[in-house]
Amino acid sequence: LAKVEGVGRTRAQTIRGYLNEVSDAGVKSDSSS
């Protein structure tokens, strides 16, 4: 169970980091254009 929770937590962090990168890229592209 702890293993599953750890995987879910890591996956959530990965998705959150990915969304942050995408949002940052979107802001950069918007400001550049």
N, C-alpha and C positions, 0 to 999 in steps of 0.2 A: 504493500500500500504506500509506504514511504517512497518507494521507487517511482510509482505512478505519479505521486504528488510532485516529486522532483522533476520528472519529465514534463508534466503539465506546466510547472512554474517556469522551467527553462524555455518551453515553447512559447509561453506568454511573453517572456522577456524578449525572445527573438522576434516575435511578431511586432511587439511594441517598438523595438529598435528599428525594424524594417519600416514601420509606418513613420517613425521619426525621420529616417533617412529620406523617404519619399516626400514627406511634407517639407523638409529642408530643401530638397531639390526643386520642389514646386515653387517655393518662395523665391529661390535663386532665379529660376527661369522667369517667374513673373516680374521680378524686379529688373532683370536684365532686359526684358522685352518692354 
